Amino acid sequence: MLLAPRVEEVILEDAKRRAPEEACGVVAGRVRGSFKLALAAIPCANASVAPEAEYEIPPEELLRAAEQIEGEGLEVVGFYHSHPFGSPVPSGIDQSRAAWEGASYLIATPEGELASWLWDGKKFIREGCILLLNLPCHPVP
């Protein structure tokens, strides 16, 4: 998973701002085979009855985010949420609720940790996460 710098910023800021509740949202970008590029993170409401321990993106929020992503010519590459009191490792609840096979699930902590996990339909697999740099491009003479 390659992350545009703004994606990491949005996710980590959301995790810190919403603590002690779990933050959550949708990650947009491009997928080419096993290659994923995350270009945007869209925060969503957490409708869980226990938001300090789990997250639930309301269907209308998910639809809104998907329409926004499609309108920008991108696709859903995954989702993010935070673990306010734990490590960025999928919990049993995360595993039981994962539904998008092939999607990346990014987990953040308010302390600034971020990890990406691929859901293969049965289990989470740790995914490499590379932050891209904002470097100026200069034409070659």
C-alpha positions as CSV (number, residue, x, y, z in Angstrom):
1,M,0.0,0.0,0.0
2,L,1.4,3.4,-1.1
3,L,0.0,6.3,0.9
4,A,-0.1,9.9,-0.3
5,P,1.1,12.1,2.7
6,R,-2.4,13.7,3.1
7,V,-3.9,10.2,3.6
8,E,-1.7,9.5,6.6
9,E,-2.3,13.0,8.0
10,V,-6.1,12.7,7.8
11,I,-6.2,9.2,9.4
12,L,-3.8,10.1,12.3
13,E,-5.5,13.4,13.0
14,D,-9.0,11.7,13.0
15,A,-7.7,9.0,15.4
16,K,-6.3,11.6,17.8
17,R,-9.3,14.0,17.5
18,R,-11.9,11.3,18.2
19,A,-10.2,9.4,21.0
20,P,-11.3,7.8,23.3
21,E,-13.8,6.7,20.6
22,E,-12.8,4.9,17.4
23,A,-12.4,7.0,14.3
24,C,-13.4,5.4,11.0
25,G,-13.6,6.2,7.3
26,V,-13.1,5.1,3.7
27,V,-9.8,5.1,1.8
28,A,-9.9,6.0,-1.9
29,G,-7.3,5.5,-4.6
30,R,-6.3,3.2,-7.4
31,V,-5.8,-0.5,-7.6
32,R,-3.8,-2.3,-10.3
33,G,-3.4,-6.0,-9.5
34,S,-1.9,-6.2,-6.1
35,F,-0.6,-2.6,-6.3
36,K,-2.7,-0.1,-4.3
37,L,-2.2,3.7,-4.2
38,A,-4.2,5.5,-1.4
39,L,-4.9,9.1,-2.5
40,A,-7.7,10.2,-0.1
41,A,-9.2,9.3,3.3
42,I,-12.8,10.3,3.9
43,P,-13.8,10.4,7.6
44,C,-17.2,8.9,8.4
45,A,-19.4,8.8,11.5
46,N,-19.1,5.9,13.9
47,A,-22.6,4.6,14.5
48,S,-21.5,1.8,16.9
49,V,-23.4,1.5,20.2
50,A,-19.9,1.0,21.8
51,P,-17.7,3.5,19.8
52,E,-14.9,3.2,22.4
53,A,-14.5,-0.5,21.4
54,E,-15.6,-0.9,17.8
55,Y,-16.7,1.0,14.7
56,E,-19.6,0.9,12.4
57,I,-19.8,3.1,9.3
58,P,-23.5,3.9,8.7
59,P,-24.7,2.7,5.3
60,E,-25.7,6.2,4.2
61,E,-22.2,7.5,5.0
62,L,-20.6,4.6,3.1
63,L,-22.8,5.3,0.1
64,R,-22.0,9.1,0.3
65,A,-18.2,8.3,0.4
66,A,-18.5,5.7,-2.4
67,E,-20.3,8.2,-4.6
68,Q,-17.8,10.9,-3.8
69,I,-14.9,8.5,-4.7
70,E,-16.5,7.4,-7.9
71,G,-17.2,11.0,-8.9
72,E,-13.5,11.8,-8.5
73,G,-12.6,8.9,-10.8
74,L,-11.2,6.8,-8.0
75,E,-12.1,3.6,-6.3
76,V,-12.5,2.3,-2.8
77,V,-9.2,0.7,-1.8
78,G,-10.0,0.1,1.8
79,F,-11.1,1.4,5.1
80,Y,-9.5,2.8,8.2
81,H,-10.3,2.9,11.9
82,S,-8.5,3.6,15.1
83,H,-7.7,1.6,18.3
84,P,-7.7,4.3,21.0
85,F,-6.4,2.0,23.7
86,G,-4.5,-0.6,21.8
87,S,-2.0,-1.4,19.1
88,P,-2.7,-1.1,15.3
89,V,-3.4,-4.8,15.0
90,P,-6.9,-6.2,14.0
91,S,-9.0,-7.3,16.9
92,G,-11.4,-10.2,17.0
93,I,-14.3,-7.8,16.4
94,D,-12.4,-6.4,13.3
95,Q,-11.9,-10.0,12.0
96,S,-15.6,-10.9,12.5
97,R,-16.8,-7.8,10.7
98,A,-14.4,-7.6,7.8
99,A,-16.4,-8.0,4.6
100,W,-14.6,-6.5,1.6
101,E,-12.3,-9.2,0.3
102,G,-9.1,-7.7,-1.2
103,A,-9.6,-4.4,0.7
104,S,-6.9,-2.9,2.9
105,Y,-7.9,-2.1,6.5
106,L,-5.7,0.6,8.0
107,I,-5.6,0.8,11.8
108,A,-4.2,3.9,13.6
109,T,-3.6,4.8,17.2
110,P,-3.9,8.3,18.7
111,E,-0.1,8.1,19.4
112,G,0.6,8.2,15.6
113,E,1.0,4.5,14.8
114,L,-0.5,3.3,11.5
115,A,-0.5,-0.2,10.0
116,S,-2.2,-1.7,6.9
117,W,-3.8,-5.1,6.7
118,L,-5.2,-6.9,3.7
119,W,-8.4,-8.9,4.2
120,D,-8.2,-12.1,2.0
121,G,-11.7,-13.2,2.9
122,K,-10.7,-15.4,5.8
123,K,-7.9,-13.5,7.7
124,F,-5.9,-10.3,7.8
125,I,-2.5,-10.3,6.3
126,R,0.0,-7.6,7.3
127,E,0.6,-5.3,4.3
128,G,3.6,-3.1,3.7
129,C,2.7,0.6,4.0
130,I,5.0,3.1,2.3
131,L,4.5,6.8,2.7
132,L,5.1,8.8,-0.4
133,L,7.0,12.1,-0.2
134,N,5.9,15.4,-1.5
135,L,8.8,16.3,-3.7
136,P,8.8,19.0,-6.3
137,C,9.0,17.8,-9.9
138,H,11.4,19.6,-12.2
139,P,11.5,19.0,-16.0
140,V,14.5,17.3,-17.3
141,P,16.5,19.6,-19.5
